[in-house]
Amino acid sequence: MGDAGSLVLVNGTPYSWQLTNIHSYQLVQWSFPRAIPPFSSTAVTVQRDDAPLRDRNQDGGEATYTIIGAPGTKPLMFQVQARADNGLPFRLQVLLQSVAAQNKPVGSLITLGWVVRGQTNFVFAGSYNPTATGTGFVCNDMPSAWMQASLPLLGSRMLRQICMPGTHDSGELRSRVACVS
């Protein structure tokens, strides 16, 4: 059947994401929802084909989403990509086609990686603000001082109102580290 894993798309914006184009080559599973509602997430299964005589270095796919309802004159779009080219390992990545995020200008490529039988996440959050750094959006691959840099976005929100994927038991881990040292 081939290697499989899941990609979790986290829409942390007040806008819907509308699937506007999808294509794949040699992927057994590459099916994305037509729409991802605001402040929600969805898991997509990505599975490669391991049939004999297939050149796995040609595996690939694209799924383009348009951010619906954001103010502005041109559509804001990003593309989720699967790639196994140029001798690099198979990976998932996101191309910011016509939208920018903090420290990620339009045209940036965000490498997500690939976890066989595991989960890879893409988080895109915030609301459109053309005067903010990166148009008011944030996404994966944040700078080390991301909380300070996100102060205008986080504002006076309570901790329970902030989503930080991948931080499960992080407080417990710190406690353990503090006890060990």
Helices and strands as residue ranges (DSSP letters): E 4-12, E 16-25, E 27-30, E 35-36, E 40-48, G 56-58, E 60-68, E 76-83, E 91-95, E 109-113, E 119-126, G 133-136, E 137-139, H 146-149, H 151-154, G 159-161, H 170-180
